[in-house]
Amino acid sequence: GAGGSMDLLDDPRMESAAAKHTAAAAEIQLLKAELDAMNEALRSSVAEASRLREEVEASKKEQLRANDSLERLEAEKASLQKEYRDAITHANREMENFEKAKSEWQAEKVAMA
């Protein structure tokens, strides 16, 4: 028959196969859209995780800086405390020297009188 190709489309089995093919193609589109959405969500999560990691790194650096300046301050304090103690010791020694000199001077005065 001349209209053999028309008969092919009229065949119920072909119609059924074509319908199944269309449904499968639609499902593929749907799944592809879901996959794209999933990839986008994943990309967004990775970016978020990366941002959080950077924040954690930055705060670690900040903490290290804070620890450093704390240690520096404590060292400066210790140094000042030592200077203070040394100054007191020195002042006491000078006071003793003065008292000794004074009593020696008084003793000499008494001896001369």
Buried (B, 14 or more C-beta within 10 A) or exposed (E): EEEEEEEEEEEEEEEEEEEEEEEEEEEEEEEEEEEEEEEEEEEEEEEEEEEEEEEEEEEEEEEEEEEEEEEEEEEEEEEEEEEEEEEEEEEEEEEEEEEEEEEEEEEEEEEEE
